[in-house]
Amino acid sequence: MPQPVDAAGRAVAVLIAALTRLRGAKPMHPEGVLFDAVLDRTGPPRPWGVGWIDERSVDRVLVRLSRGAGLPEGWPDLLGLAIRFPASGPGARPVDLLLSSTGRGRWSRMVPVLRRDAATVYSSIMSYGSPLGQVQFAALPERSGVPSAPSGLAGDVARQGFRFTLAASLEHGEWEPIGRLRLLAPAPPLDPELHVDAVLDPPPGLTADGPMARFRRPAYAAARRARGARLHAPA
C-alpha cells in the first residue's frame, strides 16, 4: 500500500509540473544568485569511514542562494542553498547538495523555516543512507546580516565575502565540521540555469534515503519532464 509521503510527493509533482510550465525552468526557487565558490573539504575531526565525507580536497564548486517562493523583497521566504560539484571526468556525474533554511537542533533541522537573512542555517532535511546509518548535511554561516533578495545579495557578497562551515551529522547527532565553503564573486550572468537534483546526484557512497527522498523523487521527475530535460542531463 502506498505510504502517505509517497502520495503527497505525487500530488506535489502535479503542482510542480504546472509551475514549471507557467514559470519556465524554475518552478521553485525562481529568484537567486549563482556564485563561484571554493570548498575546502577537511573531513570530520575523527574519520567516519565514509570515503567522500572523510576525504580532504579543495574543490571549485557552484553555489546558488535563492528564495523558494519568490515572495516580494523584504518578506521572509524559504531560502535555499544549492552546491554543485562539477563532474570530474567523461561519463562522470556531478554531485549536488540541496539545502534549505531550517533550525539547527536535532529536530528543528527537519523543519523548513522562512527567513529574511541569507546568513542562516541550511540543512539537507533529506537523509542519505550510508554504511554507518543516516547522514544529513548542513551549511552554518560565519556571519549575519546578508540580504536574501538577489538585488542586495550579489553586491553584499562581492563587498564582504560570505563563508559557511559545511557540516555532517550521523543518525541525528551533533553537527561535525567537514569543510569550509567560501563564496566568490557572482558567476555571470547573475542567475543562469542550473538544474540540481539531490536525489539523482548524491555524494559518492551515499544514497538519497528516507521519507523526504520519497517525497522529492516524483516532484523532481515532474520538473524534468515539464522542462523537457533528459533524465540524466549533463551539468
N, C-alpha and C positions, 0 to 999 in steps of 0.2 A: 504493500500500500504506500502511495507517495507520502512523504513527510510534509508537514506544513511549510517548512522552509523551502522545499522544492516547488511547491505550488506558488508560494509567494514570489520566488525567483522567476517563474514563468509569467506570472502576472506583471511583474516589473518589466520583463523582457518586452511585452506588448507596448508598454508605455515608452520604453527606451527606443524601440523601433520607430514609433510615431514621432518622438522628439528628434531623432536623427534625421528623419525626412523633413521635419519642419526647420530645424536649426542647421542642417548640414552635418558635418562630420563630428560635431561636438555636442551630443545630446545632453551631457552633464559636464560641469566644469567648463562652461563655454568661454570664460574670460580668464586669462592667465598670462604669465611671462615665462619664457624659456631662457634658462641660464646655462652657459658653460660652467662646469664645476670640476673640482678635484676632490676625490675621496681617498684619504689616506687610511687604508684598512690595516689595523694593528692587531686584530684578533682580541679575544677576551683576556682578562687578567690570567686566567688559567684555561688552557686549551680544553675544548669540549670533546674533541674527537670527531667533529663535523668539518670536513675539508674547507668549504667555502667560508665558513664563519671563522675558522682558525687561521686562514691564510693571511699573510702580510703582503700588501700590494698597494701601489699608488695608481689609481685609475682615473682617467679622464672620462667624465660622465656628463649627461644632460640632466638638468633638474627643471621641472615645471611646477611653479607655485600658482594656484588657481583658486577661484571662488566657485563653489559647487553649483549653486542655483543661478548665478549671475544676477543677484539682487542689487539694488541701487548702491552706489558708493556710499560708505558710511554706515550701512546696515550690517549687522552680523550675518555671517554666511557659513556654510560648511566648507572649510578650507581643505585643499588638497596639496600634497607634495609627492610628485612622481619622480622616480630616479630611473633613468635608462642607462644601463651598461651596454655599449655597442657590442655587436657580435665580434668575436675575437678572430674569426677567420672564415674562409669559404665554407659554406654549409652549416656554420655555427648559428645558434640562436642568440638574440640579445637576452639580457636579464632585466626584468622590470620589477621594481618595488613600488607599490601604490599605497601611500599613507594618507590618513585623514585626521583632521583636528579632533582630539579626544581629551579625556583626562589622562593622568599619569599613573594612578594607582592600579592595584591588581584587578579590580573590577571596572573602575571608571575608564580604563584604557579600551574597554569593549564598547563604549557608548559614544557615538558621534556627538560633537558639541559645536554649536555655532560660535564663531569668533570674529572680531574685527581685526585684531592684531595678528599679523602673519608669523610673528615670533611666538608660536605656541607649540605645545606638544602635538606631534603627529604620530599615530601608530597604525600598524597594518590592520588592526581589528581581526582580519583573517589570520588564521593559524596555518603553519606549514608543518607537514609531517616530516620527521627525521628519525634516525635510528634510536635517538635518545628520548623522543617524545615530541610534544607540540612546541613549536618555536614561533615567536612573534618578533616583529621589528618596530623600532621607534626612532624618530629624529627629535632630539631635545635641543632647543635653541640656546645659544650662548649670549643672547642679548634680547632686549624687549623693545617695543615701540616701533614696529615695522608695519607700514600700511599694507593692507591686503589688496586694495584696488590697483589694477595694473598701472594706472596713471601715476601713482605715487611710489609703487613698489620698485619699479625699474630704476628710477632715479635715486631712491634711498639706498639700494644695494650698491649701485655704482659709486656713491659717495662714501658709504660707511662699511661696505662689505657685509657678509652675513654668513655665520658659521653654525653648524649643528654638530652635536655628538650623535653618531649613529650607534644605536644600542640594540641588543637582542635579549630576549627573555625565554627561559626554558620552563615549560609547564607552569606558566603564570607566576614565575618567581621574580626576583628583583631584576631590573634592567642592568645589563652589563655592557660597558662600552666596548665596541668592536672597531671603531674608526671615527674619523673626523671629516666632516663634509664642509667644503669651503666653496661658496658661490662666487663666480667671477662676473664679468660684465654680461648683460643680457645678450643672447645669441641673436643676431639679426636674421630675419625680421623679428619683431618683438614677440610674436606668438604664432610661429608656423605650426603646421600639422605635426602632431606627434601622437601616435596611437600606441598606448601602453596596454599590456594585458598581463596582469599579475597572476592569472590562472594558468595561461599557456606558457609563460616565460618566468618560472620561479628560479631562484638561485640553484646552481648545480647541487645535487644530492638532497634537495628538498622538494616536496610536492605540496601544492595548494590543497588544503585539507580542512575538514570540519564544516559546520553549518554555513559560515559566510562564503566559503568556496562554492558550496552547492547553490547558494543564493545568487552569487555573482555569475556563475558559469552561463546560464541561459541569457542573462542580460548582456554579457559581453558578446555572445554569439549573435544575438539580435542586432546589436550595434554594428558588428562586422558585416552581417548580411545587408543591413539597410544602407550602409555606405558603399557597398559593392566591393569590399576588401576581400582578398583571398584569406582562407583560413590561416595560412602561415605567411602573411605579408612580410616582406623584408623591412628592416628598420629604415 
